[in-house]
């Protein structure tokens, strides 16, 4: 597998792990398993951070892969990509503030922001997988 493809696969793996831990963290907090929720969310954050490092390294080292689809599928791809990019940019600070509030034991404030952060994080993770699949299917 060429290096750019290997990096793309690694990136996707990292965000899949992050998304799985994020989902597990949500289920755990709904079941009031607070310590396991904390572990899952910290793991999700670490893997999301690793994703970001690998993504930036890949972007700097290799030319980005261009989407080859045309017509309606290209419009769909661009819609997903634009919404993903905007929300991913917003997500970074949201995750850090949400995490900070939890670590500072500001649980009411953490909970309020987490209710906004979680769906955005899930959307960004899932659309990241969709973008990867669309780039490699066309």
C-alpha positions as CSV (number, residue, x, y, z in Angstrom):
1,X,0.0,0.0,0.0
2,X,1.5,3.4,-1.0
3,X,2.3,5.8,1.9
4,X,-0.5,8.2,1.2
5,X,-3.0,5.4,1.2
6,X,-1.5,3.9,4.4
7,X,-1.7,7.3,6.1
8,X,-5.4,7.6,5.0
9,X,-6.2,4.1,6.3
10,X,-4.4,4.9,9.6
11,X,-6.4,8.2,9.9
12,X,-9.6,6.4,9.3
13,X,-8.7,3.8,11.9
14,X,-7.9,6.4,14.5
15,X,-11.2,8.2,14.0
16,X,-13.2,5.0,14.0
17,X,-11.6,4.1,17.4
18,X,-12.4,7.7,18.6
19,X,-16.0,7.4,17.4
20,X,-16.4,4.0,19.1
21,X,-15.1,5.3,22.4
22,X,-17.3,8.3,22.1
23,X,-20.4,6.2,21.6
24,X,-19.3,3.9,24.4
25,X,-18.8,7.0,26.6
26,X,-22.3,8.2,25.9
27,X,-23.8,4.8,26.7
28,X,-21.8,4.5,29.9
29,X,-22.9,7.9,31.2
30,X,-26.5,7.1,30.5
31,X,-26.0,4.0,32.6
32,X,-24.3,6.2,35.3
33,X,-21.0,4.4,34.9
34,X,-19.1,7.6,35.5
35,X,-15.6,6.3,35.9
36,X,-15.9,4.2,32.7
37,X,-17.5,7.1,30.9
38,X,-14.4,9.3,31.9
39,X,-12.0,6.6,30.6
40,X,-14.0,6.2,27.3
41,X,-14.1,10.0,26.7
42,X,-10.4,10.5,27.5
43,X,-9.6,7.6,25.1
44,X,-11.9,9.2,22.4
45,X,-10.1,12.5,22.9
46,X,-6.6,10.9,22.7
47,X,-7.5,9.1,19.5
48,X,-9.1,12.2,18.0
49,X,-5.9,14.1,18.8
50,X,-3.8,11.4,17.2
51,X,-6.1,11.6,14.2
52,X,-5.4,15.3,13.9
53,X,-1.6,14.9,14.1
54,X,-1.6,12.2,11.5
55,X,-4.0,14.2,9.3
56,X,-1.8,17.3,9.4
57,X,1.3,15.3,8.8
58,X,-0.3,13.5,5.8
59,X,-1.6,16.8,4.4
60,X,1.9,18.4,4.6
61,X,3.7,15.3,3.2
62,X,1.4,14.3,0.4
63,X,-0.9,15.9,-2.1
64,X,-4.5,15.6,-1.1
65,X,-6.6,13.0,-2.9
66,X,-9.1,14.7,-5.2
67,X,-12.6,13.5,-5.5
68,X,-13.2,12.0,-9.0
69,X,-17.0,11.7,-8.9
70,X,-19.2,13.9,-11.1
71,X,-22.7,15.4,-11.1
72,X,-25.0,14.8,-8.2
73,X,-22.5,12.6,-6.3
74,X,-19.9,15.3,-6.5
75,X,-22.5,17.8,-5.1
76,X,-23.3,15.4,-2.3
77,X,-19.6,14.9,-1.6
78,X,-18.9,18.7,-1.5
79,X,-21.9,19.2,0.8
80,X,-20.7,16.6,3.2
81,X,-17.1,17.8,3.0
82,X,-18.0,21.5,3.6
83,X,-20.3,20.7,6.6
84,X,-17.7,18.3,8.0
85,X,-14.8,20.9,7.7
86,X,-16.8,23.7,9.3
87,X,-18.0,21.5,12.2
88,X,-14.6,19.9,12.7
89,X,-13.1,23.4,13.1
90,X,-15.7,24.3,15.7
91,X,-15.4,20.9,17.4
92,X,-11.8,21.3,18.6
93,X,-12.4,24.1,21.0
94,X,-15.8,22.5,22.1
95,X,-14.1,19.3,23.0
96,X,-11.3,21.0,24.9
97,X,-13.7,23.2,26.9
98,X,-16.1,20.2,27.6
99,X,-13.1,18.1,28.8
100,X,-11.8,21.0,30.9
101,X,-15.1,21.4,32.6
102,X,-15.3,17.7,33.4
103,X,-11.7,17.6,34.7
104,X,-12.4,20.7,36.9
105,X,-15.5,18.9,38.2
106,X,-17.8,21.6,36.8
107,X,-20.4,18.9,36.0
108,X,-23.5,21.1,35.4
109,X,-21.6,23.3,32.9
110,X,-19.9,20.2,31.4
111,X,-23.2,18.5,30.9
112,X,-24.8,21.5,29.2
113,X,-21.8,21.8,26.7
114,X,-21.5,18.0,26.2
115,X,-25.1,18.0,24.9
116,X,-23.9,20.2,22.1
117,X,-20.5,18.7,21.6
118,X,-21.5,15.1,21.4
119,X,-23.8,15.3,18.3
120,X,-21.3,17.5,16.5
121,X,-18.4,15.1,17.3
122,X,-20.5,12.1,16.1
123,X,-21.4,13.9,12.9
124,X,-17.8,14.8,12.2
125,X,-16.6,11.3,12.9
126,X,-19.3,9.7,10.7
127,X,-18.9,12.2,7.9
128,X,-15.1,11.6,8.1
129,X,-15.7,7.9,7.4
130,X,-18.1,8.8,4.6
131,X,-15.6,11.2,3.0
132,X,-12.9,8.5,3.2
133,X,-15.2,5.9,1.6
134,X,-16.3,8.3,-1.2
135,X,-12.8,9.3,-2.0
136,X,-11.7,5.7,-2.3
137,X,-14.8,4.5,-4.2
138,X,-14.4,7.0,-7.1
